[in-house]
Amino acid sequence: MRETVARCVVAVGAGLALIVAQGCKRQTAPAAALPVVSSSRPQVQPDFPVGPLPVEEVDPGATPRVDRTVVRRAQLEPVQVQVQRPDVQAAAVAEVQRRQDERLLQQQEAASERQQEELDQEIEHDLKMQQEMEAEPRIQEIPELSEPAPMEPMQPQ
């Protein structure tokens, strides 16, 4: 019975090892797929005639007609670009940064005050509990015992 179970375990282990080894083999990259060119005509029929385009007879001496009255360019006003000097721009950036820093400092100070208040309350609570515990008598007077009675050996019943 044991031999049969041992053989099954070995067979299953060997099978799993083969499966893992097969899965861990380096996979070859698939070949680059080339576009498939179909020589058959498309299934959809176009609405226009298929074939070369008709050629118009053009007079080589004719000039193309262009309507000169239609071409107008709108008069655009030049855009006023405000050019700030670097020192003015740097001062403005510094002012914005100063305001952000001031707001952040106020927020941090408020948070610090809240934390300090919570800590103070916790300390007060702990101090009050400690005082209450100290107010309770710890050791009570134990009445003095007289000499202990001699113990008698136990006898089996």
Order of alpha helices (4+ residues) and beta strands (2+ residues): alpha-alpha
